[in-house]
Each structure stands twice: as C-alpha cells, then as structure tokens.
Amino acid sequence: MLKFALVGCGRIAKRHSELLGQNQIKDACLVAVCDIDKEKADAIASQFNISSYTDMHRMMQSEDIDVVTVLTESGYHATHVIELAQYGKHIVVEKPMALTLEGADNMIRACDKNGCKLFVVKQNRFNVPVVKLKNALDQGRFGKLVMGTIRVRWSRDQAYYDQAWWRGRWDMDGGVLTNQASHHIDLLEYMMGDVESVFAKSTTALVDIEAEDTGIVLLKFKNGALGIIEATTAIRPKDLEGSISILGEKGTVEIGGFAVNKMIHWNFVDKQDGDADIMEKYSVNPPNVYGFGHQAYYEHVVDSIQNNSKQLVAGLEGRKSLELISAIYESIETGKEVFLRFKPEKCKLGLNTNE
C-alpha cells in the first residue's frame, strides 16, 4: 500500500483527495495533507480522518509517506518540488509542472539526484476515447498526418479570477494557454509529434487579468503537418467544449465533449473490426471539468512505482509541453514565428511583470 500526502488544499485537491482518501485507487491511500491555510487543510483531513499540517517539511519528517502530490499554485510548483525532493519520496505535480524552463530543469535534476520519480499530471491522456485515438495513430491508421487541431472554449468570468489572488498573474499562473488549455496542448503534441515552429496571437478580451483569456496559435510539426490551437475562457455564458481533431490521408478522428471525452467522428479508409462500435463504446460523460482521467492516472503512478514500469509523463515529457507553451508566449511578445528549441527572451510566463 503506497501512502500518499497532498501539499496544497485548493480547488483541485478535492478531486485528488477523494480518489486517494476514498480508496478508489488500488494499493494507494491518503495519510496526510498540508496547506498554509489551516482551515483548508483541516477540512480535508477531517473528511478522511487523516493528519493535517501547515508546514510541508514537518509533514514529511513526521509521517510515513511514499508519494507526495504537489497541488499548490503553479508559480510555486518548481520551488516546492525541489524542496520536497530532498526527502527521496516520489513526487506527483499538477500541471503545469513549472512556469519556466529553468524551473522545470531544476525539478528534474533535483528528483534525479535524490532518486525519486517525478510524475506530471496529464490525466486527459487516460480518457477512454483519447487512448483509442493514440492506438490508431500508433498503428499507422492515419497514414500521412495532415493537420491537428484543439479547441478549448470554456467560460471563466471575473468572479472566477477574483476567487484567488494568483489567478491570471504571469508569475503565478499565466493565462488560458498555460492553465485551462495546457492539457489539450499536451494532447496535440502527444498525437502529432514534435513541433518545429509556432506563430501566435492573444488578447485579454473580457476579464481584468495580467495574462490572456483568448489565444490562437499556428503550428508546424516536424513531420510536415500543420496545427491550430484555439483557446479561450471568454465563452459566455457557459463552457462549450474541449476537443481535438486529427486529420490524415487515411482517416479523420474528432474527440469533443466537455473535456475531450466524447467521440464525435471516427472515420478511416481502411475499416477494422470494431470500428462500427467506436462511437458508442468510447464516449463517456465526465462528472466535472477534470474528467475521469485522474483515476487512471493514479493507477498508472502506482504501477510505475510498484513494478518500475515506464512513466507516461515523467519530468522530461512534462517539460515538452511547457517548452511549447513558452514558445507560444515568445511568439506573442515578438510578433514572430518561433522555432523550437529556443531560449526564452520575451516570454512573460513565470516573471513578475510588476517589478
């Protein structure tokens, strides 16, 4: 039985604590939580009859912990993971793993040095239709890839950003591209392969925040295919979709729904047994914006630790989408096409722009 602890008891902690605290993950249990806000930590601790702390170092020194999950504000992820790595325990960190490439690199080095595995949460990779799409790609069913597109059309009003002091800030959060759309950007690169270059535009349309609430990106992949990212939290009055489309010479697949969860189109030139049942079998309605993927993700974490199996999203894999997002912001600031790999010069993500 792997003993988990949570650092950070904000909005996303509800999902993590329920999975771990209600024994929904085989061979995993929740033993402690920590937050500098004692009320938040106590609320989760009392729900599952576990220990509560306001100092993560005290928690790590006092409890028998195998894995610690970092759920603090995005701008603190790098600092907290590096500090926690010294205890030699495996670490799960919510997206984005960091806000700067330097921070991500330091996290990876710290975990390698201390012999702990670093898992970056990308739960949408485990969505039922997403797994089916990746299998089709790996089988070569699409032939030559032509274009990949993601659309994140969600609603986050001013009240949402005002709920927490860090939301929408460059040094703590970033905008829709870093936060809400980061999972979808990860999926696009996961499906289409490495990106060669990006050209992007953004605007802050309907809310008062430092970063963007709307962005569009043109991508060229190293395999020659093109891509489009459309991301906004300025949909009104409510969320519309989170979707991905993959187009190839021999097939087209679109996954839509609220959280990349509903198979919309599954069409291939060369038919296979089971294709007729795909639309019915590979669509699920998630209970919330986070979807069902967290459960499968944690099962993957447990398997990777217990059986030393391959990690789907280790530190270096998590860094890839962060580098892509950083390049997008670099393009927004410079007004130019940015080629990967690059050294950020104008990218505001992770910087205190008020200084």
Summary of the structure (lengths in Angstrom):
residues: 355
radius of gyration: 20.0
end to end distance: 46.9
largest distance: 60.5
contacts: 1253
relative contact order: 0.15
helix: 35%
strand: 24%
